[in-house]
Amino acid sequence: NSFAIHHMDLHSSNLPAPFSLQGIYSGLWFSENLFSPFITGAITIDDSGGYLELLPIMGEEFLYIELEPDNIDSTLDIQTVGGYFRIYSISDLEDAGEGKKGKRYTLSFSSAEFMINAQTKTFKTFVDQKISTMVDTIYTRYIKNKIPELYQKELDVESTFTLRNYCASNINPLRA
């Protein structure tokens, strides 16, 4: 499938405003897995303006991407899709290619929750609680509250009925 890119902006505390990457990217890919709660991806940048020196990538940047599917079945109700992703690595610099000036590098990104989940352990005991309450509590306490408000997502949890006891001790929040 192809997509129209409406926004591809780098958000950094080092910048007074978001910086658009639309004019300098040469490749973009996403990976979504049914068995993983995260989206990952990478964007390849052909940098002939020395932006990497002006925008130091320190691993605390967010990438906002907004896409709209092209050539879709008009009977489907698919809207523009957008989200914030955390930049977590940058590849080694290489020449931009034959006949091009500058450098090429790739920024790897993932859902913001990926980094927080990897760096966080849960320590919580639930007694006579609904599973839906447990899920909401763990997500809010260990994931959502560690993401800047602008980048937070709401979790839609269907209410459950049965009361359970559960101890989440020293495991990642999304494994709890």
N, C-alpha and C positions, 0 to 999 in steps of 0.2 A: 504494500500500500504506500501511497505517497501522501505527504502532508504539506500544508502551507504553514510556514513558521511566522507567527505574528510577533513573538518576542523571544529573544535569547540574550538575556541580560546578566552580567556579572555584578553581584552585590558584595561590597567589601567595606569594612570599617575604614579602609585607607582612601576611599573615594567619597566625594561629596554627593554623588548621584550614581545610579546604576550605569554600567558601561555596556553598550550593545556589542555583541560579538557577531551579529548577523553579517557584517561586511567582510569579516576576516576568517570565518570558519570554512573548512573544506570537507569536513565529514562529521556526521552525527549518528550515533547508534544508541539504542536502548535495549535492555534485556529485562524481561519480566518472566518470572517463573511461578507457576501455580503453587509450588511447594516452598516458596520464600515470601516473606512479607515485605520485601524491598524491591525497588526498581533500581537498576544500575545502568550506567552508560558511559559514554566517552564522547568528547568533542575534539576534533583535530583543528588546530589553528595554524594558518599560514600568516606569520607575523612579519610583515615588511616594515612596520612602523615602530618597532622596538617597544611594543606595549608591555611585554613581560618585565622590562626594566621599570616602566612607569607604574605598573600594577603588580607589585610583588605578590605572588601567590604564596600564602603562608598556611593554607589548610583551614582557614576560618571563613572562606568565601562561600556564598550561595549563588547558585545559577538558577535563574527563573526562565522557564521555557513554556511558551504557549503555542499550541499546535491546533490546526484544524484539518481534519481529513479531507483530501481531494477525491473527486470522482467516486463518491459513495452512493449507494442505493438511496434514492430520495425518500423511500418509505421508512428508513431508519431514522431514529431520533438521536443523532449524534451531534453533539455541540463541540465548541472549542474546548480543548482540554489544556490545563496548565498546572504547573507545580514548581515548588522550590526543591532544589537538590543541593547537597553538600559536596563541594570540591574536596577530594581527599588525596589526590596525587597528581603529579605532573611528570610526563615522560622526559627522557633526555632530549636535548635540543638536537635537531638535525637540519641540514640544508633544506630549504623549501622546495627544491626540485629544479630540474633543468629549465633554464630561462627565467627563473624567479629569483628575486632578491629576498633576503631575510631568512628567518628560521621557521621550522615547523615543530610543533610539540602537541601533545595530547593531554587534555585535562580529563581525569576520570572522576565520575560523580556517582552519588547514590542518594536514595531517599535520606533525609536528615536523620530519621530514626535508626538507620543502619549504624552510624558512628556511635550514637548514644547507647544503643543496645550493646554494642561490642565493648564499651568502656564501663558499663554499669552492672552491678550485681544487686539482686533483690534480697531483702531480709524482711519478710512479712508473714505473719500467721493470721489465718482467717478461721473464725469459729462461727458455725451456724450462719453462713453467708450464702447468698445466691452466687452462682458462677458468674453471672453477668455483672454483679457488683464487684467481684474479685477482679475481673478483666478490666473494668473501668478504673478501679482504684490503682492497679498496677500500671496501666497505661498513663494515667494522669500523674501519678507520683514519680514514676521512674523515667518516663519518656517525654510526655507533653510539657511538663513544667521545666524541662531542661532545654527546650527549643525556644528561641526568641519568638515573641508573640506574633510577629508578622508572618512567620513560617509555620505556625502551628496548624494541625489538621484536627478536625473533630472526628471522634470515633463513634460509629453507630453500632451499638450493642443491643441486640434483642434481649428483652428481659426473660430470665429463666425462673423456674418455680421452685425446684428442689434446693434445700439448704445443705451445704457441705462444709466440711472442715478441710483446710489445706494449709500447708507450710511451704512457702517459697523461700528457700535458704541458700544463698550464695550461688544463684543461677541468673543468667541474663533475663531481663524482663520478658522478652518475647518467647522464651522457653518456659516461663512460669505458667 
